[in-house]
Amino acid sequence: MALIVVLAFALVATLWAAVLFKVNAEERAELAAIERRTTNLARVFEEHTVRTLASVDQALLFVKFQYEKVGPALDIASAVEQGMIVSTLFNQVGVIDAQGIYSLSNLPGFKRVDLADREHFRVHVDADSRNFFVSKPVLGRASGKWSVQLTRRINRADGSFGGVAVISLDPFYFTTFYSDLDLGRHGVVTLVGLDGIVRARRAGDVTDVGQDIRSGALFTELAKAPQGHYHSSSAIDGRVRMVSYRSLPGLPLVVLVGVDADEAMSDFRVRRGGYFAFAAGMSLVIGAFCALALWLLQRQRRISMRLHEMKQRAESANRLKSEFLASVSHELRTPLNGVIGYSELLMELARDEEQRGYARVIFDSSGHLLELLNSILDLARVEAGQMAIRSAPEDVAELVGQVCANYQPVAQAKGVTLECEAPVGVTLECDRTRVVQVLNNLVHNALKFTDRGQVSLHARVTPTQCVFEVADTGCGIAPDQLEAIFERFRQVHDFETRAHGGTGLGLALCKELAELMGGEIEVRSTPGEGSVFSVRLPRSPKEKE
């Protein structure tokens, strides 16, 4: 039982180990695929942003150079119309003069606006950094729209501050470019400054600007490496995403692309659920088989115990029966010997043949009954383990001669030839009485069932065995009866056979005695032609062992 439980546990453990290994392997592969995808998209976003800003800077440098050359006489609208400035990337290009007034623009009918307080103006007033500046998203005072101001300082001839060249760029130009990408309902594309302020963000169909994400995971990762991948909840909407980010070279900007963790891993989780359901189902099946096996084993054990008890009771009853038969048979022999003796005396004292005939009937019947009692007693003694075998060296030819001498008169009376043959000078270590008893039974049966022809008793010896064969030319035995003839109280169900009478104990006793002496008995027979009984006995107790 313990082995079944251990085996079932091992199967379940192996099953779950295999499932968990596969789940972990697929999860790692899925995460790696997501990381590769977001990393590639972040790289594309970076390249697109760098190219866009480079084009904007070229336009700014053109406006700066021309304004420094011609001053307020610069016609920006004409420059745009002539293609000297490509305006498809931005909303407006213009100049803020030294007093902070938005004085020039490519848009017709624009209104002069005071922008002296704006960051993208003030950053250039005190010193010329010669750098390209990207402002935080601002809400236009005239247009009412969000924009990112990209600026460069304009210098006078003496190097003093002369104004600012400015291009207003729609911040969502960067993120709208990726609107056709399938990043899921909650995927995100973001352009953020190193100051932590979002320049443009698109999450699903929602666009945002201006959020401060300095406390988010991005800046923790930026402190480790300028580009990479992380898995964290958003500081803006709280959704857990897998994000790839890249810092723009030479610019204070970072691009990032992220996918929602639940959405990205949904297919994997469906597969994982299927694997776990399969493992759970198989575990239940294994458990059910284990329970069934344990139940069957318990049932078999109970049946075996009952059978063992029944066998012990049967053996005890059989032993008591054998002891009873031995006792009864012994008690019956005493009065029966008296009947035999007095019937023999009556035959001698009979006055006429009629009385002598009656006495002979009594004598013959008593003798037959005595043989039957002897057979029953012998079988009972064998069953009870009270039959002792006393071995001594015996001459095989003498054994065969004794049996033939006993039955030669019977054979002559029936007109049947009795042949005997045995090797001379060969000994067999055996119980002479029991061997003669077996051979007498076999020869007696052979003569009883043979009405014409012959009966033979042959002995042959090998280094380890002595084989006695009793053959006859009698009625033979049907193949389906060859096993039954050695059973107690069984007779062949053939009318001609049953007509000869018998108790069915003779062959059973022969088999018991042969096996008790370490041998065996066999039969070959052909119906209508005769039978051959072979008794194989070991030549010495050593061969028996």
C-alpha positions as CSV (number, residue, x, y, z in Angstrom):
1,M,0.0,0.0,0.0
2,A,2.8,2.4,0.9
3,L,4.4,1.7,-2.5
4,I,1.2,2.6,-4.3
5,V,0.9,5.9,-2.4
6,V,4.6,6.7,-3.0
7,L,4.3,5.9,-6.7
8,A,1.2,8.1,-7.0
9,F,2.8,10.9,-5.2
10,A,5.9,10.6,-7.4
11,L,3.7,10.7,-10.5
12,V,1.8,13.7,-9.3
13,A,5.1,15.5,-8.3
14,T,6.7,14.7,-11.6
15,L,3.6,15.9,-13.5
16,W,3.5,19.2,-11.6
17,A,7.3,19.7,-11.9
18,A,7.0,19.2,-15.7
19,V,4.1,21.6,-15.9
20,L,5.8,24.2,-13.8
21,F,9.0,23.9,-15.8
22,K,7.0,24.4,-19.0
23,V,5.0,27.3,-17.6
24,N,8.2,29.0,-16.3
25,A,10.0,28.5,-19.7
26,E,7.0,29.9,-21.6
27,E,6.7,32.9,-19.2
28,R,10.4,33.7,-19.7
29,A,10.1,33.4,-23.4
30,E,7.0,35.6,-23.4
31,L,8.7,38.3,-21.3
32,A,11.7,38.2,-23.5
33,A,9.6,38.6,-26.6
34,I,7.7,41.6,-25.0
35,E,11.1,43.2,-24.0
36,R,12.4,42.7,-27.6
37,R,9.3,44.3,-29.1
38,T,9.2,47.3,-26.8
39,T,12.9,47.8,-27.1
40,N,12.7,47.9,-30.9
41,L,9.8,50.3,-30.8
42,A,11.6,52.6,-28.3
43,R,14.6,52.6,-30.7
44,V,12.3,53.6,-33.6
45,F,10.7,56.3,-31.4
46,E,14.1,57.6,-30.5
47,E,15.3,57.8,-34.1
48,H,12.1,59.5,-35.2
49,T,12.3,62.1,-32.4
50,V,15.9,62.8,-33.1
51,R,15.3,63.3,-36.8
52,T,12.3,65.5,-36.1
53,L,14.2,67.7,-33.7
54,A,17.1,67.9,-36.0
55,S,14.9,69.2,-38.7
56,V,13.3,71.8,-36.3
57,D,16.8,72.9,-35.2
58,Q,17.8,73.5,-38.9
59,A,14.8,75.8,-39.3
60,L,15.7,77.6,-36.0
61,L,19.3,78.1,-37.2
62,F,18.0,79.6,-40.5
63,V,15.6,82.0,-38.7
64,K,18.4,82.9,-36.2
65,F,20.9,83.6,-39.0
66,Q,18.5,85.6,-41.1
67,Y,17.2,87.7,-38.2
68,E,20.7,88.5,-37.0
69,K,21.4,89.6,-40.6
70,V,18.3,91.7,-41.5
71,G,16.6,92.2,-38.2
72,P,12.8,92.9,-38.1
73,A,12.8,93.1,-41.9
74,L,12.9,89.3,-42.0
75,D,9.8,88.0,-43.9
76,I,9.3,84.5,-42.3
77,A,6.1,83.9,-44.2
78,S,7.9,84.3,-47.6
79,A,10.7,82.0,-46.4
80,V,8.1,79.3,-45.6
81,E,6.3,79.9,-48.9
82,Q,9.6,79.6,-50.9
83,G,10.4,76.3,-49.1
84,M,13.4,77.7,-47.3
85,I,11.7,76.6,-44.1
86,V,9.7,73.4,-44.1
87,S,6.6,74.0,-42.0
88,T,4.9,70.6,-42.1
89,L,6.4,69.6,-38.8
90,F,5.3,72.6,-36.7
91,N,2.4,74.9,-36.0
92,Q,4.2,78.3,-36.1
93,V,7.7,79.7,-36.5
94,G,8.6,83.2,-35.3
95,V,10.8,85.6,-33.4
96,I,10.5,87.0,-29.9
97,D,12.3,90.4,-29.7
98,A,14.6,91.5,-27.0
99,Q,11.7,93.0,-25.0
100,G,9.8,89.6,-25.0
101,I,7.3,90.5,-27.6
102,Y,6.3,87.9,-30.1
103,S,6.9,90.2,-33.1
104,L,7.4,88.0,-36.2
105,S,5.5,84.9,-37.3
106,N,4.9,82.9,-40.5
107,L,1.1,83.0,-39.7
108,P,-0.8,85.9,-41.4
109,G,-2.6,88.2,-39.1
110,F,-1.0,87.0,-35.9
111,K,-1.3,89.1,-32.8
112,R,1.8,90.5,-31.0
113,V,1.9,88.8,-27.6
114,D,4.1,89.6,-24.6
115,L,6.0,86.4,-23.7
116,A,8.7,87.9,-21.5
117,D,7.6,85.7,-18.6
118,R,7.8,82.4,-20.6
119,E,10.6,80.0,-19.6
120,H,11.7,79.5,-23.2
121,F,12.3,83.2,-23.5
122,R,13.9,83.8,-20.1
123,V,16.4,80.9,-20.4
124,H,18.2,82.8,-23.2
125,V,18.2,86.3,-21.7
126,D,21.2,86.2,-19.4
127,A,23.6,84.1,-21.3
128,D,24.1,82.4,-24.7
129,S,24.3,78.7,-24.0
130,R,24.5,78.0,-27.7
131,N,22.1,75.1,-27.0
132,F,18.9,74.1,-28.5
133,F,16.1,74.4,-25.8
134,V,13.0,72.3,-25.5
135,S,10.4,73.8,-23.3
136,K,7.8,72.2,-21.1
137,P,4.4,72.0,-22.7
138,V,2.7,75.4,-22.7
139,L,-0.9,76.5,-23.4
140,G,-0.9,79.2,-26.0
141,R,-2.4,82.5,-24.9
142,A,-3.7,83.3,-28.3
143,S,-4.5,79.8,-29.7
144,G,-5.5,78.1,-26.5
145,K,-3.6,74.9,-27.7
146,W,-0.8,73.0,-26.1
147,S,2.6,73.2,-27.7
148,V,6.2,72.6,-27.1
149,Q,8.5,75.6,-27.8
150,L,11.8,74.9,-29.4
151,T,14.1,77.9,-29.2
152,R,17.6,79.3,-29.9
153,R,19.1,82.7,-28.8
154,I,19.5,85.5,-31.3
155,N,22.5,87.8,-30.8
156,R,23.2,91.3,-31.9
157,A,26.4,92.2,-33.6
158,D,28.0,93.1,-30.3
159,G,27.0,89.7,-28.9
160,S,24.3,91.1,-26.6
161,F,20.8,89.6,-26.4
162,G,18.7,90.3,-29.4
163,G,15.8,88.0,-29.1
164,V,14.7,84.3,-29.5
165,A,14.0,82.3,-32.6
166,V,11.1,80.0,-31.7
167,I,9.2,77.2,-33.3
168,S,5.9,75.9,-31.8
169,L,5.6,72.2,-32.2
170,D,2.4,70.1,-31.5
171,P,3.6,67.8,-28.8
172,F,1.2,65.0,-30.0
173,Y,3.0,64.9,-33.3
174,F,5.5,62.6,-31.6
175,T,2.9,60.2,-30.1
176,T,0.3,60.3,-32.9
177,F,3.0,58.8,-35.2
178,Y,2.5,55.5,-33.1
179,S,-1.3,55.5,-33.0
180,D,-1.5,52.8,-35.5
181,L,0.7,50.4,-33.5
182,D,-1.1,47.7,-31.6
183,L,0.2,48.3,-28.1
184,G,-3.1,47.2,-26.6
185,R,-5.8,49.3,-24.9
186,H,-3.5,50.5,-22.2
187,G,-0.2,50.6,-24.1
188,V,1.8,53.9,-23.7
189,V,4.2,56.0,-25.8
190,T,5.8,58.9,-23.9
191,L,8.4,61.7,-24.6
192,V,9.6,63.1,-21.3
193,G,12.3,65.6,-20.3
194,L,15.2,64.9,-17.9
195,D,13.4,67.4,-15.7
196,G,10.7,64.8,-15.2
197,I,8.0,66.7,-17.1
198,V,6.1,64.8,-19.8
199,R,6.3,66.6,-23.2
200,A,3.9,64.2,-24.9
201,R,2.1,61.0,-23.8
202,R,-0.4,58.7,-25.5
203,A,-2.0,55.8,-23.5
204,G,-4.5,54.0,-25.6
205,D,-6.7,56.7,-27.1
206,V,-5.9,59.2,-24.4
207,T,-3.2,62.0,-24.9
208,D,-1.6,63.9,-22.1
209,V,1.1,66.5,-21.5
210,G,2.7,68.1,-18.5
211,Q,2.7,65.4,-15.9
212,D,5.5,65.3,-13.4
213,I,6.9,61.7,-13.2
214,R,10.2,62.4,-11.3
215,S,9.0,60.0,-8.5
216,G,8.3,57.2,-11.0
217,A,10.4,54.1,-11.8
218,L,11.8,55.7,-15.0
219,F,14.3,58.0,-13.2
220,T,15.4,55.2,-10.8
221,E,16.3,53.1,-13.9
222,L,17.9,56.1,-15.7
223,A,20.3,56.5,-12.7
224,K,21.5,53.0,-13.6
225,A,21.6,53.1,-17.4
226,P,20.7,55.5,-20.2
227,Q,18.6,52.8,-21.8
228,G,16.9,49.6,-20.6
229,H,13.7,47.8,-19.6
230,Y,11.7,47.7,-16.4
231,H,8.4,46.4,-15.0
232,S,6.5,48.8,-12.7
233,S,3.3,50.6,-12.0
234,S,2.8,54.0,-13.7
235,A,3.1,57.1,-11.6
236,I,0.3,58.6,-13.8
237,D,-2.5,56.1,-14.0
238,G,-1.2,53.3,-11.7
239,R,-1.3,50.5,-14.3
240,V,1.4,48.0,-14.2
241,R,3.4,48.1,-17.5
242,M,6.5,46.6,-19.1
243,V,8.5,49.5,-20.4
244,S,11.5,50.0,-22.6
245,Y,13.2,53.5,-22.5
246,R,16.1,55.3,-24.3
247,S,17.8,58.6,-23.6
248,L,18.2,60.8,-26.7
249,P,21.9,61.5,-27.3
250,G,22.7,65.2,-26.9
251,L,19.2,66.1,-25.8
252,P,17.6,66.3,-22.4
253,L,14.8,64.0,-23.4
254,V,13.9,60.3,-22.9
255,V,11.5,58.2,-25.0
256,L,9.7,55.2,-23.6
257,V,7.3,52.6,-24.9
258,G,5.3,50.3,-22.6
259,V,2.6,47.6,-22.8
260,D,0.1,46.8,-20.1
261,A,1.3,43.7,-18.2
262,D,-2.2,42.1,-18.0
263,E,-2.9,42.6,-21.7
264,A,0.6,41.5,-22.8
265,M,0.5,38.3,-20.7
266,S,-3.2,37.5,-21.3
267,D,-2.5,34.8,-23.9
268,F,0.2,33.2,-21.8
269,R,-2.1,33.2,-18.7
270,V,-4.8,31.4,-20.8
271,R,-2.2,28.8,-21.7
272,R,-1.0,28.6,-18.1
273,G,-4.5,28.1,-16.9
274,G,-4.9,25.3,-19.4
275,Y,-1.7,23.6,-18.2
276,F,-2.7,23.9,-14.6
277,A,-6.2,22.5,-15.4
278,F,-4.6,19.6,-17.2
279,A,-2.2,18.9,-14.3
280,A,-5.1,19.2,-11.8
281,G,-7.2,16.8,-13.9
282,M,-4.4,14.3,-14.2
283,S,-3.7,14.6,-10.5
284,L,-7.3,13.8,-9.8
285,V,-7.2,10.8,-12.2
286,I,-4.0,9.6,-10.6
287,G,-5.5,10.1,-7.1
288,A,-8.6,8.2,-8.2
289,F,-6.6,5.3,-9.6
290,C,-4.5,5.3,-6.4
291,A,-7.7,5.2,-4.3
292,L,-9.1,2.5,-6.4
293,A,-5.9,0.5,-6.2
294,L,-5.8,0.9,-2.5
295,W,-9.4,-0.2,-2.2
296,L,-8.8,-3.2,-4.4
297,L,-5.7,-4.1,-2.5
298,Q,-7.6,-3.8,0.8
299,R,-10.4,-5.9,-0.7
300,Q,-7.9,-8.5,-2.0
301,R,-6.2,-8.6,1.4
302,R,-9.6,-9.2,3.2
303,I,-10.4,-11.9,0.7
304,S,-7.0,-13.5,1.1
305,M,-7.4,-13.4,4.9
306,R,-10.9,-15.0,4.6
307,L,-9.5,-17.6,2.1
308,H,-6.6,-18.3,4.5
309,E,-9.0,-18.8,7.4
310,M,-11.3,-21.0,5.2
311,K,-8.3,-23.0,4.1
312,Q,-7.1,-23.5,7.7
313,R,-10.6,-24.6,8.7
314,A,-10.8,-26.9,5.7
315,E,-7.4,-28.4,6.4
316,S,-8.3,-28.8,10.0
317,A,-11.6,-30.4,9.0
318,N,-9.8,-32.6,6.5
319,R,-7.3,-33.6,9.1
320,L,-10.0,-34.5,11.6
321,K,-11.8,-36.4,8.9
322,S,-8.7,-38.3,8.0
323,E,-8.0,-39.1,11.7
324,F,-11.6,-40.2,12.1
325,L,-11.4,-42.4,9.0
326,A,-8.2,-44.0,10.2
327,S,-9.7,-44.6,13.6
328,V,-13.0,-46.0,12.1
329,S,-11.2,-48.1,9.5
330,H,-9.0,-49.6,12.2
331,E,-12.0,-50.4,14.4
332,L,-13.8,-52.0,11.5
333,R,-10.9,-54.3,10.6
334,T,-11.1,-56.2,13.9
335,P,-14.7,-57.5,13.5
336,L,-14.1,-57.9,9.7
337,N,-11.2,-60.1,10.3
338,G,-13.5,-62.2,12.5
339,V,-16.0,-62.5,9.7
340,I,-13.3,-63.5,7.2
341,G,-11.9,-66.1,9.6
342,Y,-15.3,-67.6,10.4
343,S,-16.3,-67.6,6.7
344,E,-13.2,-69.6,5.9
345,L,-14.0,-72.0,8.7
346,L,-17.5,-72.4,7.4
347,M,-16.1,-73.3,4.0
348,E,-14.1,-76.1,5.6
349,L,-17.0,-77.4,7.7
350,A,-19.7,-77.0,5.1
351,R,-21.7,-80.2,4.5
352,D,-22.5,-79.6,0.9
353,E,-21.5,-77.4,-2.1
354,E,-24.5,-75.0,-1.5
355,Q,-23.4,-74.2,2.0
356,R,-19.8,-73.9,0.8
357,G,-20.9,-71.5,-1.9
358,Y,-22.6,-69.3,0.6
359,A,-19.5,-69.3,2.8
360,R,-17.3,-68.4,-0.2
361,V,-19.6,-65.4,-1.0
362,I,-19.2,-64.2,2.6
363,F,-15.4,-64.8,2.4
364,D,-15.0,-63.0,-1.0
365,S,-17.2,-60.0,0.1
366,S,-15.3,-59.7,3.4
367,G,-12.0,-59.8,1.6
368,H,-13.2,-57.0,-0.8
369,L,-14.4,-54.9,2.1
370,L,-11.1,-55.4,3.8
371,E,-9.2,-54.2,0.7
372,L,-11.5,-51.1,0.6
373,L,-10.9,-50.4,4.3
374,N,-7.1,-50.8,3.8
375,S,-7.2,-48.3,1.0
376,I,-9.2,-45.8,3.0
377,L,-6.9,-46.3,6.0
378,D,-3.8,-45.8,3.9
379,L,-5.3,-42.6,2.3
380,A,-6.3,-41.3,5.7
381,R,-2.8,-42.0,7.1
382,V,-1.2,-40.1,4.1
383,E,-3.5,-37.1,4.6
384,A,-2.9,-37.1,8.4
385,G,0.8,-37.3,7.8
386,Q,1.0,-40.6,9.6
387,M,2.3,-42.7,6.7
388,A,6.0,-43.4,7.3
389,I,8.3,-44.4,4.5
390,R,11.1,-46.8,5.5
391,S,13.6,-47.0,2.7
392,A,16.1,-49.9,2.2
393,P,18.0,-51.2,-0.8
394,E,15.7,-53.5,-2.7
395,D,16.4,-55.7,-5.8
396,V,14.3,-54.3,-8.7
397,A,14.0,-57.8,-10.3
398,E,12.7,-59.3,-7.1
399,L,10.1,-56.5,-6.7
400,V,8.8,-57.1,-10.3
401,G,8.9,-60.9,-9.8
402,Q,6.9,-60.7,-6.6
403,V,4.1,-58.7,-8.2
404,C,4.0,-61.0,-11.3
405,A,3.8,-64.0,-9.1
406,N,0.9,-62.5,-7.2
407,Y,-1.2,-62.0,-10.4
408,Q,0.0,-64.7,-12.7
409,P,-2.9,-67.0,-11.6
410,V,-5.4,-64.2,-12.2
411,A,-4.0,-63.6,-15.7
412,Q,-4.2,-67.3,-16.6
413,A,-7.7,-67.5,-15.3
414,K,-8.8,-64.7,-17.7
415,G,-6.8,-66.0,-20.6
416,V,-4.6,-62.9,-20.6
417,T,-0.8,-63.0,-21.0
418,L,1.2,-61.3,-18.1
419,E,4.7,-60.3,-19.1
420,C,7.3,-59.1,-16.7
421,E,10.8,-57.8,-17.4
422,A,13.4,-56.1,-15.1
423,P,17.2,-55.5,-15.1
424,V,19.1,-58.0,-13.0
425,G,21.4,-57.0,-10.2
426,V,20.0,-53.4,-9.9
427,T,18.8,-52.1,-6.6
428,L,16.4,-49.3,-5.6
429,E,16.4,-47.6,-2.3
430,C,12.7,-47.6,-1.4
431,D,9.9,-48.7,0.9
432,R,9.3,-52.2,-0.5
433,T,5.8,-52.5,0.9
434,R,4.6,-49.3,-0.7
435,V,6.3,-50.0,-4.0
436,V,4.7,-53.4,-4.2
437,Q,1.3,-51.9,-3.1
438,V,1.5,-49.4,-6.0
439,L,2.5,-52.0,-8.6
440,N,-0.1,-54.5,-7.3
441,N,-2.8,-51.8,-7.8
442,L,-1.7,-51.0,-11.3
443,V,-1.4,-54.6,-12.4
444,H,-4.7,-55.4,-10.7
445,N,-6.4,-52.6,-12.6
446,A,-4.8,-53.6,-15.9
447,L,-6.0,-57.2,-15.6
448,K,-9.4,-56.0,-14.5
449,F,-9.9,-53.9,-17.6
450,T,-8.2,-56.3,-20.1
451,D,-10.4,-59.1,-21.4
452,R,-8.0,-60.3,-24.1
453,G,-4.4,-59.6,-25.2
454,Q,-1.7,-59.0,-22.6
455,V,-0.6,-57.0,-19.6
456,S,3.1,-56.2,-19.1
457,L,5.2,-54.9,-16.2
458,H,8.5,-53.6,-17.2
459,A,11.2,-51.9,-15.1
460,R,14.1,-49.8,-16.5
461,V,16.7,-47.9,-14.6
462,T,18.6,-44.7,-15.2
463,P,21.4,-43.2,-13.0
464,T,18.9,-41.2,-11.0
465,Q,15.5,-42.9,-11.5
466,C,13.7,-46.3,-11.7
467,V,10.7,-46.4,-14.0
468,F,8.0,-49.0,-13.7
469,E,5.6,-49.3,-16.7
470,V,2.4,-51.2,-16.6
471,A,0.8,-51.6,-20.1
472,D,-2.4,-53.3,-21.1
473,T,-4.5,-53.9,-24.2
474,G,-7.7,-53.1,-22.5
475,C,-10.5,-50.6,-23.3
476,G,-8.3,-47.5,-22.8
477,I,-9.3,-44.2,-21.3
478,A,-10.8,-41.1,-23.0
479,P,-8.4,-38.1,-23.1
480,D,-10.8,-35.9,-21.1
481,Q,-10.7,-38.5,-18.2
482,L,-6.9,-38.9,-17.9
483,E,-6.7,-36.3,-15.0
484,A,-9.9,-37.4,-13.3
485,I,-8.8,-41.0,-12.8
486,F,-6.3,-39.9,-10.1
487,E,-9.0,-38.1,-8.0
488,R,-10.4,-39.9,-5.0
489,F,-13.8,-41.7,-5.5
490,R,-13.8,-40.8,-9.2
491,Q,-14.3,-43.4,-11.9
492,V,-14.2,-43.1,-15.7
493,H,-17.7,-42.4,-17.0
494,D,-17.7,-45.1,-19.5
495,F,-20.2,-47.9,-19.3
496,E,-17.8,-50.6,-20.1
497,T,-15.3,-49.3,-17.5
498,R,-17.9,-48.8,-14.7
499,A,-19.1,-52.3,-15.4
500,H,-15.9,-53.6,-13.9
501,G,-16.7,-52.0,-10.6
502,G,-14.2,-50.4,-8.1
503,T,-14.2,-47.7,-5.6
504,G,-12.1,-45.1,-7.3
505,L,-9.5,-45.2,-4.6
506,G,-6.8,-47.4,-6.1
507,L,-5.2,-44.9,-8.5
508,A,-5.6,-42.0,-6.1
509,L,-3.7,-44.0,-3.5
510,C,-1.0,-44.9,-6.1
511,K,-0.6,-41.2,-6.8
512,E,-0.3,-40.3,-3.1
513,L,2.2,-43.0,-2.4
514,A,4.3,-42.3,-5.4
515,E,4.5,-38.6,-4.5
516,L,5.2,-39.5,-0.8
517,M,8.2,-41.5,-2.0
518,G,9.4,-38.5,-4.0
519,G,8.2,-39.8,-7.4
520,E,5.3,-39.3,-9.8
521,I,2.8,-41.3,-11.8
522,E,1.8,-40.7,-15.4
523,V,-0.6,-42.3,-17.9
524,R,-0.9,-42.5,-21.7
525,S,-4.0,-44.1,-23.2
526,T,-5.8,-44.6,-26.5
527,P,-9.5,-45.6,-26.3
528,G,-10.0,-49.1,-27.6
529,E,-6.2,-49.9,-27.7
530,G,-5.1,-49.8,-24.1
531,S,-3.2,-47.8,-21.5
532,V,0.3,-47.4,-20.1
533,F,0.9,-46.3,-16.5
534,S,4.5,-45.1,-15.6
535,V,5.8,-44.8,-12.1
536,R,9.0,-42.8,-11.7
537,L,10.8,-43.1,-8.4
538,P,14.2,-41.7,-7.3
539,R,16.9,-44.4,-6.9
540,S,18.0,-43.0,-3.5
541,P,16.8,-40.4,-1.0
542,K,19.4,-37.9,-2.3
543,E,17.8,-37.9,-5.7
544,K,14.5,-37.4,-4.0
545,E,15.8,-34.2,-2.3
